[in-house]
Amino acid sequence: QSKTQGSSGTKMDAVEDATEADIILVYKPTKAWMLKIFNTIRTSEYNSAANEYEMNHVRMIASYNF
C-alpha cells in the first residue's frame, strides 16, 4: 500500500492491497501458426465501495513463421 499525493495536493490513503491476475492461453495448431490470448485483471489499492478502480485488459496475438 502506498501513500501518494493527489493532483490537487491532497493526501490519498490506500484502502487495500492492489491485486493482479494474469491468464494466458496459447494455441499452436501447426509449426508455423501460434495464437495467444492474454487477459489481465487489476484492482487498484484505492478501490472502495464509493470508487471502483478496476481494469480488465484483453489482448490477442496471432503470429506466423515463414
mmCIF file of the N, C-alpha and C atoms, coordinates in Angstrom:
data_MODEL
# 
_entry.id   MODEL 
# 
loop_
_atom_site.group_PDB 
_atom_site.id 
_atom_site.type_symbol 
_atom_site.label_atom_id 
_atom_site.label_alt_id 
_atom_site.label_comp_id 
_atom_site.label_asym_id 
_atom_site.label_entity_id 
_atom_site.label_seq_id 
_atom_site.pdbx_PDB_ins_code 
_atom_site.Cartn_x 
_atom_site.Cartn_y 
_atom_site.Cartn_z 
_atom_site.occupancy 
_atom_site.B_iso_or_equiv 
_atom_site.pdbx_formal_charge 
_atom_site.auth_seq_id 
_atom_site.auth_comp_id 
_atom_site.auth_asym_id 
_atom_site.auth_atom_id 
_atom_site.pdbx_PDB_model_num 
ATOM 1   N N  . GLN A 1 1  ? 0.842   -1.182  0.000   1.00 0.00 ? 1  GLN A N  1 
ATOM 2   C CA . GLN A 1 1  ? 0.000   0.000   0.000   1.00 0.00 ? 1  GLN A CA 1 
ATOM 3   C C  . GLN A 1 1  ? 0.881   1.237   0.000   1.00 0.00 ? 1  GLN A C  1 
ATOM 4   N N  . SER A 1 2  ? 0.528   2.169   -0.830  1.00 0.00 ? 2  SER A N  1 
ATOM 5   C CA . SER A 1 2  ? 1.329   3.383   -0.919  1.00 0.00 ? 2  SER A CA 1 
ATOM 6   C C  . SER A 1 2  ? 0.536   4.579   -0.416  1.00 0.00 ? 2  SER A C  1 
ATOM 7   N N  . LYS A 1 3  ? 1.258   5.636   -0.153  1.00 0.00 ? 3  LYS A N  1 
ATOM 8   C CA . LYS A 1 3  ? 0.643   6.902   0.217   1.00 0.00 ? 3  LYS A CA 1 
ATOM 9   C C  . LYS A 1 3  ? 1.135   7.914   -0.811  1.00 0.00 ? 3  LYS A C  1 
ATOM 10  N N  . THR A 1 4  ? 0.222   8.393   -1.650  1.00 0.00 ? 4  THR A N  1 
ATOM 11  C CA . THR A 1 4  ? 0.598   9.297   -2.729  1.00 0.00 ? 4  THR A CA 1 
ATOM 12  C C  . THR A 1 4  ? -0.112  10.630  -2.569  1.00 0.00 ? 4  THR A C  1 
ATOM 13  N N  . GLN A 1 5  ? 0.418   11.617  -3.233  1.00 0.00 ? 5  GLN A N  1 
ATOM 14  C CA . GLN A 1 5  ? -0.212  12.936  -3.275  1.00 0.00 ? 5  GLN A CA 1 
ATOM 15  C C  . GLN A 1 5  ? -1.120  12.998  -4.496  1.00 0.00 ? 5  GLN A C  1 
ATOM 16  N N  . GLY A 1 6  ? -2.345  13.413  -4.293  1.00 0.00 ? 6  GLY A N  1 
ATOM 17  C CA . GLY A 1 6  ? -3.265  13.576  -5.407  1.00 0.00 ? 6  GLY A CA 1 
ATOM 18  C C  . GLY A 1 6  ? -2.873  14.764  -6.264  1.00 0.00 ? 6  GLY A C  1 
ATOM 19  N N  . SER A 1 7  ? -3.535  14.935  -7.405  1.00 0.00 ? 7  SER A N  1 
ATOM 20  C CA . SER A 1 7  ? -3.192  16.028  -8.323  1.00 0.00 ? 7  SER A CA 1 
ATOM 21  C C  . SER A 1 7  ? -3.434  17.396  -7.699  1.00 0.00 ? 7  SER A C  1 
ATOM 22  N N  . SER A 1 8  ? -4.355  17.472  -6.751  1.00 0.00 ? 8  SER A N  1 
ATOM 23  C CA . SER A 1 8  ? -4.619  18.759  -6.092  1.00 0.00 ? 8  SER A CA 1 
ATOM 24  C C  . SER A 1 8  ? -3.785  18.921  -4.830  1.00 0.00 ? 8  SER A C  1 
ATOM 25  N N  . GLY A 1 9  ? -2.850  17.973  -4.580  1.00 0.00 ? 9  GLY A N  1 
ATOM 26  C CA . GLY A 1 9  ? -2.004  18.057  -3.410  1.00 0.00 ? 9  GLY A CA 1 
ATOM 27  C C  . GLY A 1 9  ? -2.592  17.397  -2.177  1.00 0.00 ? 9  GLY A C  1 
ATOM 28  N N  . THR A 1 10 ? -3.786  16.829  -2.306  1.00 0.00 ? 10 THR A N  1 
ATOM 29  C CA . THR A 1 10 ? -4.402  16.157  -1.167  1.00 0.00 ? 10 THR A CA 1 
ATOM 30  C C  . THR A 1 10 ? -3.809  14.764  -1.000  1.00 0.00 ? 10 THR A C  1 
ATOM 31  N N  . LYS A 1 11 ? -3.746  14.310  0.231   1.00 0.00 ? 11 LYS A N  1 
ATOM 32  C CA . LYS A 1 11 ? -3.183  13.004  0.533   1.00 0.00 ? 11 LYS A CA 1 
ATOM 33  C C  . LYS A 1 11 ? -4.227  11.920  0.255   1.00 0.00 ? 11 LYS A C  1 
ATOM 34  N N  . MET A 1 12 ? -3.809  10.871  -0.442  1.00 0.00 ? 12 MET A N  1 
ATOM 35  C CA . MET A 1 12 ? -4.695  9.751   -0.729  1.00 0.00 ? 12 MET A CA 1 
ATOM 36  C C  . MET A 1 12 ? -4.184  8.535   0.032   1.00 0.00 ? 12 MET A C  1 
ATOM 37  N N  . ASP A 1 13 ? -5.019  7.906   0.827   1.00 0.00 ? 13 ASP A N  1 
ATOM 38  C CA . ASP A 1 13 ? -4.636  6.716   1.567   1.00 0.00 ? 13 ASP A CA 1 
ATOM 39  C C  . ASP A 1 13 ? -5.143  5.475   0.844   1.00 0.00 ? 13 ASP A C  1 
ATOM 40  N N  . ALA A 1 14 ? -4.267  4.494   0.725   1.00 0.00 ? 14 ALA A N  1 
ATOM 41  C CA . ALA A 1 14 ? -4.649  3.239   0.104   1.00 0.00 ? 14 ALA A CA 1 
ATOM 42  C C  . ALA A 1 14 ? -5.646  2.518   1.001   1.00 0.00 ? 14 ALA A C  1 
ATOM 43  N N  . VAL A 1 15 ? -6.662  1.926   0.402   1.00 0.00 ? 15 VAL A N  1 
ATOM 44  C CA . VAL A 1 15 ? -7.706  1.224   1.139   1.00 0.00 ? 15 VAL A CA 1 
ATOM 45  C C  . VAL A 1 15 ? -7.318  -0.232  1.348   1.00 0.00 ? 15 VAL A C  1 
ATOM 46  N N  . GLU A 1 16 ? -6.730  -0.852  0.332   1.00 0.00 ? 16 GLU A N  1 
ATOM 47  C CA . GLU A 1 16 ? -6.368  -2.269  0.386   1.00 0.00 ? 16 GLU A CA 1 
ATOM 48  C C  . GLU A 1 16 ? -5.154  -2.499  -0.511  1.00 0.00 ? 16 GLU A C  1 
ATOM 49  N N  . ASP A 1 17 ? -4.628  -3.702  -0.508  1.00 0.00 ? 17 ASP A N  1 
ATOM 50  C CA . ASP A 1 17 ? -3.519  -4.033  -1.397  1.00 0.00 ? 17 ASP A CA 1 
ATOM 51  C C  . ASP A 1 17 ? -4.018  -4.146  -2.835  1.00 0.00 ? 17 ASP A C  1 
ATOM 52  N N  . ALA A 1 18 ? -3.202  -3.705  -3.769  1.00 0.00 ? 18 ALA A N  1 
ATOM 53  C CA . ALA A 1 18 ? -3.523  -3.873  -5.183  1.00 0.00 ? 18 ALA A CA 1 
ATOM 54  C C  . ALA A 1 18 ? -3.376  -5.347  -5.553  1.00 0.00 ? 18 ALA A C  1 
ATOM 55  N N  . THR A 1 19 ? -4.188  -5.799  -6.500  1.00 0.00 ? 19 THR A N  1 
ATOM 56  C CA . THR A 1 19 ? -4.113  -7.186  -6.947  1.00 0.00 ? 19 THR A CA 1 
ATOM 57  C C  . THR A 1 19 ? -4.022  -7.234  -8.464  1.00 0.00 ? 19 THR A C  1 
ATOM 58  N N  . GLU A 1 20 ? -3.454  -8.327  -8.964  1.00 0.00 ? 20 GLU A N  1 
ATOM 59  C CA . GLU A 1 20 ? -3.381  -8.543  -10.408 1.00 0.00 ? 20 GLU A CA 1 
ATOM 60  C C  . GLU A 1 20 ? -3.445  -10.036 -10.677 1.00 0.00 ? 20 GLU A C  1 
ATOM 61  N N  . ALA A 1 21 ? -4.289  -10.426 -11.636 1.00 0.00 ? 21 ALA A N  1 
ATOM 62  C CA . ALA A 1 21 ? -4.397  -11.820 -12.063 1.00 0.00 ? 21 ALA A CA 1 
ATOM 63  C C  . ALA A 1 21 ? -4.198  -11.865 -13.573 1.00 0.00 ? 21 ALA A C  1 
ATOM 64  N N  . ASP A 1 22 ? -3.285  -12.706 -14.023 1.00 0.00 ? 22 ASP A N  1 
ATOM 65  C CA . ASP A 1 22 ? -2.984  -12.832 -15.445 1.00 0.00 ? 22 ASP A CA 1 
ATOM 66  C C  . ASP A 1 22 ? -3.327  -14.241 -15.917 1.00 0.00 ? 22 ASP A C  1 
ATOM 67  N N  . ILE A 1 23 ? -3.995  -14.308 -17.052 1.00 0.00 ? 23 ILE A N  1 
ATOM 68  C CA . ILE A 1 23 ? -4.317  -15.585 -17.683 1.00 0.00 ? 23 ILE A CA 1 
ATOM 69  C C  . ILE A 1 23 ? -3.812  -15.513 -19.124 1.00 0.00 ? 23 ILE A C  1 
ATOM 70  N N  . ILE A 1 24 ? -3.047  -16.535 -19.531 1.00 0.00 ? 24 ILE A N  1 
ATOM 71  C CA . ILE A 1 24 ? -2.519  -16.577 -20.896 1.00 0.00 ? 24 ILE A CA 1 
ATOM 72  C C  . ILE A 1 24 ? -2.855  -17.935 -21.490 1.00 0.00 ? 24 ILE A C  1 
ATOM 73  N N  . LEU A 1 25 ? -3.498  -17.914 -22.652 1.00 0.00 ? 25 LEU A N  1 
ATOM 74  C CA . LEU A 1 25 ? -3.799  -19.140 -23.383 1.00 0.00 ? 25 LEU A CA 1 
ATOM 75  C C  . LEU A 1 25 ? -2.992  -19.137 -24.675 1.00 0.00 ? 25 LEU A C  1 
ATOM 76  N N  . VAL A 1 26 ? -2.313  -20.249 -24.953 1.00 0.00 ? 26 VAL A N  1 
ATOM 77  C CA . VAL A 1 26 ? -1.503  -20.372 -26.163 1.00 0.00 ? 26 VAL A CA 1 
ATOM 78  C C  . VAL A 1 26 ? -2.011  -21.573 -26.948 1.00 0.00 ? 26 VAL A C  1 
ATOM 79  N N  . TYR A 1 27 ? -2.244  -21.363 -28.242 1.00 0.00 ? 27 TYR A N  1 
ATOM 80  C CA . TYR A 1 27 ? -2.691  -22.435 -29.130 1.00 0.00 ? 27 TYR A CA 1 
ATOM 81  C C  . TYR A 1 27 ? -1.764  -22.459 -30.333 1.00 0.00 ? 27 TYR A C  1 
ATOM 82  N N  . LYS A 1 28 ? -1.136  -23.591 -30.585 1.00 0.00 ? 28 LYS A N  1 
ATOM 83  C CA . LYS A 1 28 ? -0.194  -23.731 -31.694 1.00 0.00 ? 28 LYS A CA 1 
ATOM 84  C C  . LYS A 1 28 ? -0.660  -24.902 -32.562 1.00 0.00 ? 28 LYS A C  1 
ATOM 85  N N  . PRO A 1 29 ? -1.543  -24.642 -33.535 1.00 0.00 ? 29 PRO A N  1 
ATOM 86  C CA . PRO A 1 29 ? -2.094  -25.722 -34.347 1.00 0.00 ? 29 PRO A CA 1 
ATOM 87  C C  . PRO A 1 29 ? -1.080  -26.347 -35.318 1.00 0.00 ? 29 PRO A C  1 
ATOM 88  N N  . THR A 1 30 ? -0.114  -25.553 -35.774 1.00 0.00 ? 30 THR A N  1 
ATOM 89  C CA . THR A 1 30 ? 0.948   -26.058 -36.651 1.00 0.00 ? 30 THR A CA 1 
ATOM 90  C C  . THR A 1 30 ? 2.265   -25.439 -36.220 1.00 0.00 ? 30 THR A C  1 
ATOM 91  N N  . LYS A 1 31 ? 3.368   -25.869 -36.853 1.00 0.00 ? 31 LYS A N  1 
ATOM 92  C CA . LYS A 1 31 ? 4.673   -25.273 -36.524 1.00 0.00 ? 31 LYS A CA 1 
ATOM 93  C C  . LYS A 1 31 ? 4.715   -23.792 -36.872 1.00 0.00 ? 31 LYS A C  1 
ATOM 94  N N  . ALA A 1 32 ? 3.995   -23.401 -37.906 1.00 0.00 ? 32 ALA A N  1 
ATOM 95  C CA . ALA A 1 32 ? 4.060   -22.021 -38.381 1.00 0.00 ? 32 ALA A CA 1 
ATOM 96  C C  . ALA A 1 32 ? 3.124   -21.068 -37.628 1.00 0.00 ? 32 ALA A C  1 
ATOM 97  N N  . TRP A 1 33 ? 1.985   -21.538 -37.196 1.00 0.00 ? 33 TRP A N  1 
ATOM 98  C CA . TRP A 1 33 ? 0.973   -20.672 -36.575 1.00 0.00 ? 33 TRP A CA 1 
ATOM 99  C C  . TRP A 1 33 ? 0.992   -20.760 -35.052 1.00 0.00 ? 33 TRP A C  1 
ATOM 100 N N  . MET A 1 34 ? 0.788   -19.596 -34.424 1.00 0.00 ? 34 MET A N  1 
ATOM 101 C CA . MET A 1 34 ? 0.627   -19.566 -32.967 1.00 0.00 ? 34 MET A CA 1 
ATOM 102 C C  . MET A 1 34 ? -0.359  -18.451 -32.613 1.00 0.00 ? 34 MET A C  1 
ATOM 103 N N  . LEU A 1 35 ? -1.320  -18.763 -31.768 1.00 0.00 ? 35 LEU A N  1 
ATOM 104 C CA . LEU A 1 35 ? -2.298  -17.797 -31.282 1.00 0.00 ? 35 LEU A CA 1 
ATOM 105 C C  . LEU A 1 35 ? -2.148  -17.670 -29.767 1.00 0.00 ? 35 LEU A C  1 
ATOM 106 N N  . LYS A 1 36 ? -2.134  -16.438 -29.289 1.00 0.00 ? 36 LYS A N  1 
ATOM 107 C CA . LYS A 1 36 ? -2.045  -16.183 -27.848 1.00 0.00 ? 36 LYS A CA 1 
ATOM 108 C C  . LYS A 1 36 ? -3.153  -15.214 -27.458 1.00 0.00 ? 36 LYS A C  1 
ATOM 109 N N  . ILE A 1 37 ? -3.783  -15.506 -26.332 1.00 0.00 ? 37 ILE A N  1 
ATOM 110 C CA . ILE A 1 37 ? -4.785  -14.609 -25.761 1.00 0.00 ? 37 ILE A CA 1 
ATOM 111 C C  . ILE A 1 37 ? -4.361  -14.310 -24.324 1.00 0.00 ? 37 ILE A C  1 
ATOM 112 N N  . PHE A 1 38 ? -4.250  -13.021 -24.012 1.00 0.00 ? 38 PHE A N  1 
ATOM 113 C CA . PHE A 1 38 ? -3.859  -12.556 -22.686 1.00 0.00 ? 38 PHE A CA 1 
ATOM 114 C C  . PHE A 1 38 ? -5.051  -11.868 -22.035 1.00 0.00 ? 38 PHE A C  1 
ATOM 115 N N  . ASN A 1 39 ? -5.276  -12.110 -20.771 1.00 0.00 ? 39 ASN A N  1 
ATOM 116 C CA . ASN A 1 39 ? -6.293  -11.393 -20.003 1.00 0.00 ? 39 ASN A CA 1 
ATOM 117 C C  . ASN A 1 39 ? -5.675  -11.009 -18.663 1.00 0.00 ? 39 ASN A C  1 
ATOM 118 N N  . THR A 1 40 ? -5.699  -9.728  -18.350 1.00 0.00 ? 40 THR A N  1 
ATOM 119 C CA . THR A 1 40 ? -5.168  -9.222  -17.083 1.00 0.00 ? 40 THR A CA 1 
ATOM 120 C C  . THR A 1 40 ? -6.283  -8.493  -16.355 1.00 0.00 ? 40 THR A C  1 
ATOM 121 N N  . ILE A 1 41 ? -6.489  -8.865  -15.109 1.00 0.00 ? 41 ILE A N  1 
ATOM 122 C CA . ILE A 1 41 ? -7.493  -8.210  -14.266 1.00 0.00 ? 41 ILE A CA 1 
ATOM 123 C C  . ILE A 1 41 ? -6.753  -7.549  -13.107 1.00 0.00 ? 41 ILE A C  1 
ATOM 124 N N  . ARG A 1 42 ? -6.868  -6.226  -13.010 1.00 0.00 ? 42 ARG A N  1 
ATOM 125 C CA . ARG A 1 42 ? -6.168  -5.470  -11.967 1.00 0.00 ? 42 ARG A CA 1 
ATOM 126 C C  . ARG A 1 42 ? -7.163  -4.722  -11.103 1.00 0.00 ? 42 ARG A C  1 
ATOM 127 N N  . THR A 1 43 ? -6.884  -4.680  -9.821  1.00 0.00 ? 43 THR A N  1 
ATOM 128 C CA . THR A 1 43 ? -7.668  -3.887  -8.871  1.00 0.00 ? 43 THR A CA 1 
ATOM 129 C C  . THR A 1 43 ? -6.707  -2.940  -8.162  1.00 0.00 ? 43 THR A C  1 
ATOM 130 N N  . SER A 1 44 ? -7.041  -1.672  -8.151  1.00 0.00 ? 44 SER A N  1 
ATOM 131 C CA . SER A 1 44 ? -6.189  -0.656  -7.541  1.00 0.00 ? 44 SER A CA 1 
ATOM 132 C C  . SER A 1 44 ? -6.241  -0.727  -6.027  1.00 0.00 ? 44 SER A C  1 
ATOM 133 N N  . GLU A 1 45 ? -5.194  -0.223  -5.389  1.00 0.00 ? 45 GLU A N  1 
ATOM 134 C CA . GLU A 1 45 ? -5.172  -0.146  -3.929  1.00 0.00 ? 45 GLU A CA 1 
ATOM 135 C C  . GLU A 1 45 ? -6.100  0.941   -3.408  1.00 0.00 ? 45 GLU A C  1 
ATOM 136 N N  . TYR A 1 46 ? -6.610  1.779   -4.296  1.00 0.00 ? 46 TYR A N  1 
ATOM 137 C CA . TYR A 1 46 ? -7.546  2.836   -3.905  1.00 0.00 ? 46 TYR A CA 1 
ATOM 138 C C  . TYR A 1 46 ? -8.990  2.425   -4.169  1.00 0.00 ? 46 TYR A C  1 
ATOM 139 N N  . ASN A 1 47 ? -9.222  1.156   -4.474  1.00 0.00 ? 47 ASN A N  1 
ATOM 140 C CA . ASN A 1 47 ? -10.551 0.631   -4.736  1.00 0.00 ? 47 ASN A CA 1 
ATOM 141 C C  . ASN A 1 47 ? -11.378 0.656   -3.455  1.00 0.00 ? 47 ASN A C  1 
ATOM 142 N N  . SER A 1 48 ? -12.607 1.111   -3.549  1.00 0.00 ? 48 SER A N  1 
ATOM 143 C CA . SER A 1 48 ? -13.507 1.128   -2.395  1.00 0.00 ? 48 SER A CA 1 
ATOM 144 C C  . SER A 1 48 ? -14.940 1.006   -2.896  1.00 0.00 ? 48 SER A C  1 
ATOM 145 N N  . ALA A 1 49 ? -15.880 0.943   -1.983  1.00 0.00 ? 49 ALA A N  1 
ATOM 146 C CA . ALA A 1 49 ? -17.288 0.857   -2.373  1.00 0.00 ? 49 ALA A CA 1 
ATOM 147 C C  . ALA A 1 49 ? -17.722 2.118   -3.121  1.00 0.00 ? 49 ALA A C  1 
ATOM 148 N N  . ALA A 1 50 ? -17.177 3.265   -2.742  1.00 0.00 ? 50 ALA A N  1 
ATOM 149 C CA . ALA A 1 50 ? -17.548 4.532   -3.389  1.00 0.00 ? 50 ALA A CA 1 
ATOM 150 C C  . ALA A 1 50 ? -16.853 4.710   -4.735  1.00 0.00 ? 50 ALA A C  1 
ATOM 151 N N  . ASN A 1 51 ? -15.619 4.258   -4.837  1.00 0.00 ? 51 ASN A N  1 
ATOM 152 C CA . ASN A 1 51 ? -14.835 4.406   -6.073  1.00 0.00 ? 51 ASN A CA 1 
ATOM 153 C C  . ASN A 1 51 ? -14.273 3.048   -6.485  1.00 0.00 ? 51 ASN A C  1 
ATOM 154 N N  . GLU A 1 52 ? -14.697 2.549   -7.627  1.00 0.00 ? 52 GLU A N  1 
ATOM 155 C CA . GLU A 1 52 ? -14.190 1.270   -8.102  1.00 0.00 ? 52 GLU A CA 1 
ATOM 156 C C  . GLU A 1 52 ? -13.115 1.521   -9.143  1.00 0.00 ? 52 GLU A C  1 
ATOM 157 N N  . TYR A 1 53 ? -11.890 1.095   -8.827  1.00 0.00 ? 53 TYR A N  1 
ATOM 158 C CA . TYR A 1 53 ? -10.763 1.256   -9.732  1.00 0.00 ? 53 TYR A CA 1 
ATOM 159 C C  . TYR A 1 53 ? -10.295 -0.131  -10.162 1.00 0.00 ? 53 TYR A C  1 
ATOM 160 N N  . GLU A 1 54 ? -10.915 -0.650  -11.204 1.00 0.00 ? 54 GLU A N  1 
ATOM 161 C CA . GLU A 1 54 ? -10.566 -1.963  -11.723 1.00 0.00 ? 54 GLU A CA 1 
ATOM 162 C C  . GLU A 1 54 ? -10.291 -1.856  -13.218 1.00 0.00 ? 54 GLU A C  1 
ATOM 163 N N  . MET A 1 55 ? -9.433  -2.745  -13.717 1.00 0.00 ? 55 MET A N  1 
ATOM 164 C CA . MET A 1 55 ? -9.116  -2.755  -15.141 1.00 0.00 ? 55 MET A CA 1 
ATOM 165 C C  . MET A 1 55 ? -9.101  -4.199  -15.616 1.00 0.00 ? 55 MET A C  1 
ATOM 166 N N  . ASN A 1 56 ? -9.734  -4.454  -16.733 1.00 0.00 ? 56 ASN A N  1 
ATOM 167 C CA . ASN A 1 56 ? -9.719  -5.762  -17.369 1.00 0.00 ? 56 ASN A CA 1 
ATOM 168 C C  . ASN A 1 56 ? -9.146  -5.555  -18.770 1.00 0.00 ? 56 ASN A C  1 
ATOM 169 N N  . HIS A 1 57 ? -7.968  -6.079  -19.001 1.00 0.00 ? 57 HIS A N  1 
ATOM 170 C CA . HIS A 1 57 ? -7.223  -5.844  -20.241 1.00 0.00 ? 57 HIS A CA 1 
ATOM 171 C C  . HIS A 1 57 ? -7.132  -7.156  -21.017 1.00 0.00 ? 57 HIS A C  1 
ATOM 172 N N  . VAL A 1 58 ? -7.578  -7.156  -22.266 1.00 0.00 ? 58 VAL A N  1 
ATOM 173 C CA . VAL A 1 58 ? -7.548  -8.345  -23.113 1.00 0.00 ? 58 VAL A CA 1 
ATOM 174 C C  . VAL A 1 58 ? -6.735  -8.034  -24.375 1.00 0.00 ? 58 VAL A C  1 
ATOM 175 N N  . ARG A 1 59 ? -5.883  -8.982  -24.759 1.00 0.00 ? 59 ARG A N  1 
ATOM 176 C CA . ARG A 1 59 ? -5.065  -8.818  -25.967 1.00 0.00 ? 59 ARG A CA 1 
ATOM 177 C C  . ARG A 1 59 ? -4.970  -10.165 -26.673 1.00 0.00 ? 59 ARG A C  1 
ATOM 178 N N  . MET A 1 60 ? -5.038  -10.141 -28.001 1.00 0.00 ? 60 MET A N  1 
ATOM 179 C CA . MET A 1 60 ? -4.884  -11.366 -28.790 1.00 0.00 ? 60 MET A CA 1 
ATOM 180 C C  . MET A 1 60 ? -3.814  -11.152 -29.840 1.00 0.00 ? 60 MET A C  1 
ATOM 181 N N  . ILE A 1 61 ? -2.917  -12.121 -29.954 1.00 0.00 ? 61 ILE A N  1 
ATOM 182 C CA . ILE A 1 61 ? -1.803  -12.041 -30.904 1.00 0.00 ? 61 ILE A CA 1 
ATOM 183 C C  . ILE A 1 61 ? -1.821  -13.298 -31.772 1.00 0.00 ? 61 ILE A C  1 
ATOM 184 N N  . ALA A 1 62 ? -1.747  -13.112 -33.071 1.00 0.00 ? 62 ALA A N  1 
ATOM 185 C CA . ALA A 1 62 ? -1.601  -14.231 -33.999 1.00 0.00 ? 62 ALA A CA 1 
ATOM 186 C C  . ALA A 1 62 ? -0.267  -14.043 -34.714 1.00 0.00 ? 62 ALA A C  1 
ATOM 187 N N  . SER A 1 63 ? 0.538   -15.094 -34.739 1.00 0.00 ? 63 SER A N  1 
ATOM 188 C CA . SER A 1 63 ? 1.831   -14.999 -35.427 1.00 0.00 ? 63 SER A CA 1 
ATOM 189 C C  . SER A 1 63 ? 2.015   -16.177 -36.380 1.00 0.00 ? 63 SER A C  1 
ATOM 190 N N  . TYR A 1 64 ? 2.728   -15.901 -37.455 1.00 0.00 ? 64 TYR A N  1 
ATOM 191 C CA . TYR A 1 64 ? 3.004   -16.898 -38.482 1.00 0.00 ? 64 TYR A CA 1 
ATOM 192 C C  . TYR A 1 64 ? 4.480   -16.824 -38.850 1.00 0.00 ? 64 TYR A C  1 
ATOM 193 N N  . ASN A 1 65 ? 5.181   -17.948 -38.772 1.00 0.00 ? 65 ASN A N  1 
ATOM 194 C CA . ASN A 1 65 ? 6.590   -18.024 -39.175 1.00 0.00 ? 65 ASN A CA 1 
ATOM 195 C C  . ASN A 1 65 ? 6.679   -18.592 -40.578 1.00 0.00 ? 65 ASN A C  1 
ATOM 196 N N  . PHE A 1 66 ? 7.403   -17.888 -41.443 1.00 0.00 ? 66 PHE A N  1 
ATOM 197 C CA . PHE A 1 66 ? 7.581   -18.388 -42.815 1.00 0.00 ? 66 PHE A CA 1 
ATOM 198 C C  . PHE A 1 66 ? 9.035   -18.348 -43.213 1.00 0.00 ? 66 PHE A C  1 
# 
